[in-house]
Amino acid sequence: MSKGTNEDFLAGLAAVIGPGNVLTAPDDILPFLREPRDLFRGEALAVVRPGTTQEVAEVVRRARAASIAVVPQGGNTGLVGGQIPDASRPMVVLNLQKLDRIREVDALTDTMTVEAGVTLLRAQEAAEAADRLFPLSLASEGSCTIGGNIASNAGGTAVIAYGNTRDLVIGLEVVLADGRIWNGLGKLRKDNTGYDLKNLFVGSEGTLGIVTAAVLKLFPRPQGRATAFCGLSSPQAALDLLALAKAEAGGAVTTFEFLPRLGLEFVLRHAPGTRDPLGEPHAWYVLMELSSAAEAGLDDAMERILTAALERGLVDDAAIAASLDQRNAFWKLREALSEVQRHEGGSIKHDIAVPVALVPQFLEEATAAAEALVPGCRPLPFGHLGDGNVHFNVSQPVGADKQGFLARWEEMNEAVHAVVLKHGGSISAEHGIGRLKRDLLPAVKDPVALDLMRKLKAALDPEGLLNPGAML
């Protein structure tokens, strides 16, 4: 496409959505072309910011007519580059943050209808204002958006009780690659009138359609919580503690996060205002939380769980939060973990899942594989033990060359992923495929499944205009 034609296309968009919503100056668009880890830097003709579903549809129709690709983007917090355009063809970034209306909160049906640009934190607050809970919770919840959460099928810290984003979506509104709008915003919990179309788009990373609004599930707002920070000797002890907690408290177990001593040391070293809640160091730690719509009884349940765990030798020490400040302090130790790793040099990331029962075995074998590949490296596995999702990050050896270590990213991926696949796991548990893991997919995905994915892409986006280069 010629420069003049590009300018005509952008002028047409400006006439539809306003010139202030078509950004072309390099300094203006740069923040939209780089992602949090700075692994991907993109190129785009413009960043366009429509404010309604109809404007999104018009942008897509005009882009299709001009053979210009469209890369949907929410809060730009994704960790696999799926929201960043590449230089393979002319593209625009379609940023959805101006679609930020909470259309309805229906406490009676326990649903909430929100637009794609609503931040996760605002959605949580809107539910709370109606005395309800929207349970999705991520470290980036202040800036990530519901549309991005849906596109990546985000997980987070409450999956053990409430499931992934997919489990929290009842209906969707989607702009298709031809500019049509599919209105699937029903509130029905039961609807067997054909294919469940919404699940085509949840986790599709903007490659099949652009989510513009969603009907989300709400739950009774917890009136009681009990939070504990536990020191343990091994991942197997943590797994046994999880089984004990489930047997005692059932569905009240809403968080079960684990981290190693190295992770806690990183947090204590680099996160201001943090301290070790326990008197002595332990090899592993668990952050466990119980919650319930009932105001009373959880403290007693947590006491019973920890007493039994201490008697059985599963837990070496534990502290129960006696106030909201103490609860927040426990949570800060977990939530700061991703951020503080950068202060320790290069970190090679893995977002994997294995069956919950196999997490201890995976950790042992993956740690050995990483240390054999790079002697002196510092494996730092942490995450969501309750659903088998491990962020198996590997920090560089102390004093090593950062870029030299990061240059071995693919080698480390291969070593760790081999252990994942051996145990029937997934190389992407909650972050998605994006551009970072796209080329790994053919080696790990069932060939028939991959063929079906390509056929779906060809059927819904035959010209390959939606987020080309992501996932497939």
Disulfide bonds with the S-S distance in Angstrom:
none
